[in-house]
Amino acid sequence: MSQENVDAARSLFKAVEERDLAAVLAAYDPDVVIHEAASLPYGGVYQGLEGALRHASGYAQAWAALQAPADMATNPVFLDAGEYAVVLWRQRGSASDGRKLDLPAVNIYKCATARSSNHRCSTPTRRRFCNS
């Protein structure tokens, strides 16, 4: 199952970079559980495809004003970790005053099927960047 985990994560990252909501949801198992840091504007635990939709909408809303098309590239590195896939990536943004954000992030995926069923994120907080 490990290569399938990596393939599922790869599909999800491609969909996120392309802002393709249908493909994001298709990359998740119907019973997915997504864990985001509570410090993020879209932080919390999301369950099922309805939760994945709320998570994706929250992420898009939080980052839309901070990401030009060039900032959407995450430069992911996919690692096979047995029953998990680990993704090292970059969270980027640009403030209206010209300040840039480029921080490392990591996601961990566990798949019950060929789609992600458990998604744990460790991403930088938006608050550090835009002081809000």
N, C-alpha and C positions, 0 to 999 in steps of 0.2 A: 504494500500500500504506500510505501514512502515516495516513490516516483509520482504516484497519483496525487499525493499531498502537495508536492512541489508544482505539479501541473495545475492543480486547483488554485494555488496561490498565484501562480503566473497569470492565469486567466483573470483572477480578481484584480491584480495590479494593472493589467492592460486596460480593463474596463474602467478602473478609477482614473487612470491617466487620461483616458479618452472621454471621461465624464459620461459614460454610457450606462445609465441607470438600469436598463433592462439586463445588460450583461453582468453588472454588479450583482443583481439579485439572482441571476442564473448561476453564478459562481458559488452560491451558498446552498447548503442543504436546507430543506424546509424547516428543520428543527434547530437551526443555527443558534448559538449563543455568542454574542459579541460583548467583550469586556473592554471598556475604555476608561482611562484615568478620570476620576471624578473632578479633577482640576480643569479639565477641558470644557469648553462651552457645550459640547455634545457628549460629555462624559456620562458613564453609567453602564448598566447591563441591558442589553437588547436581546429579545428572544423571538425566534421565528422570522419568517420573511417580512412580516409587518414591522417587527423591530429593526430588521436590517434596512428597511425603507426609511424608518425614522432616523437611524444612525447615518445613512448616506445623505439624507436631506440636511441633517444637522452639520455634518462635515462640510458639505458643499456651501451651506450658508455661512459657516464660520470662516472659511477660507476664500470665498468668492472675491471679496474686496481686496484680498492680499495676494492674489495669485494671477499674474499675467500668464499667458500660454506657456512661456518658457519656464515658469516656476512650477508647472504641473508635472514636469518630468521628475520621477522619483529615483531613478537610477538604482533599481532594486538588484540585490544579490540574493539568490535563492539557495538555501542550504538544506540538504536532506538530513534530517535528524531522526531517522527511524520512523516512529509513528507520528512524528511532527514534521512540519516544514517551518523553517525559520527564514524570515526575510529581513535583511538589513537594507535600509533605504534612507532617503533624504527628504525632509520636510522643508520646503522653500516658500518664501514669500517676499513681497516688496511693499513697504509702507509708502504712503503718499509723499512723505518727506524725503524719500530716497533710501532710507535704511533698508538693509537686506537681512533676511533670515535664511540660514542654511544649517540645519541641525540634523544629527543622526537620529534615526528611529529604528525600532525593531518590532516586528509582529511575529507571533507564533500561531500556527494553525494546526489543528488536529482534525482529521477527516474521518467520518464514519463511512462515507461513500466517496465517490470521486469528486464530491463538493465539500467545501469547508463546513464543518459542523461546530467548531469551537475556535474562536478568533480572539486572541489576547494581544493588546496593543500597548506599546510604551512609546509615546510620542511627546514632543516638546509641548509646553503649554503656550497657547496663543498670548496669554497675559504677559509673559516675559517680553514678547516682541512689541506689542502695541500698547502696553501699559493701560489696559482697560480691565 
